[in-house]
Amino acid sequence: MTDPLPALPVTLASFREVAAARLGAFAHTTVPDSPGSRRAGVVVCVVEHEGVPSVILIKRADRGRNAGQWGLPGGRMDEGETPVEAALRELEEELGLRAGPSEVLGRLDDFPAASGFSITPVVVAPAEPGPLRPSPAEVHSVHHVSLARLAAGDTPRWVPQIGGGRLLQMRLRSDWVVHPPTGAMLWQFREVVLLGREARVAGFLQPDWTRY
């Protein structure tokens, strides 16, 4: 018999409390800088949508880096920025949502992406983010994924690969399938923050098309 899943937060206030406690106890890993390495920050942004706490997911614009791919708001660090500062800046630039450093609940592991970026996921639940104002130059569409959907047992699927190993697919809806790197960060958020489990993602397989 499997252990029952923990109760999920049903309000933003309860989510903040649970997430801050679990991320505070989570020793996130940091990928060290190396010659030629690039760094980026992304936001796992939790807001209320249709009455329930939900994570914001975006479909990137059809041009530019990661064209048409699923992603989290965020982007590369500017000179002199930290990953957290870059993530919050990009959240406002891409979606018009504002969050301050005091609203950061914690970090997940840096993810070494096949594109050459080390990506730092930052978990945020802003109190007054303001209205969504997506940048058409960077965002094709904005979507919301409830915490319940992320935590559902049938959301993660592990697909065996011909060359060995298994590829994670986060099936958020019948027509929403998210692969690593974004899928890996959502999976770690699910495991660590929502389910209270220890989970690491550095070695996850990534589709070849995520290199570009």
C-alpha angles and dihedrals in degrees: 000000000000122000114259116256116254118256111269122232110264098194134042090245092055091044091054091051095048095042095048091051096047096043090046088059094044116095101212119204123237122208107227119237117257135178109292094008120139129206134209138176127215132185128232090203117193118197135157112269123175089348099308135086109263139175119240114236124181137202107220122236117272092250133056131027116351090007112199095357128132112255150155120252109272147080148188123328119255119224111288095015129121119225090254092052091048092049094051093045091051091047089060096040095049102036107012091240119140126212129162130217090258089063094058107110096191146293137273126212120300108253118218100218124204088238089070096256125123102217122205114202114210121195114219135170104184118206096212108013095161126224122324111261106173117200107236090208091062108019128056096181142348124226136182125219117195119229088239091058092049091049096046115119094234096051099086117057126181113212118197114234127218092235093049135272129062130273119221117230119187104206102200093165134350089272098032112081115163122193130192137315089041092025091051092052092048089049093052090047088052094049101040104032105027102031101027095233132139109248137164129194110182095110099047117134116248128203114251092241092064089072091078 
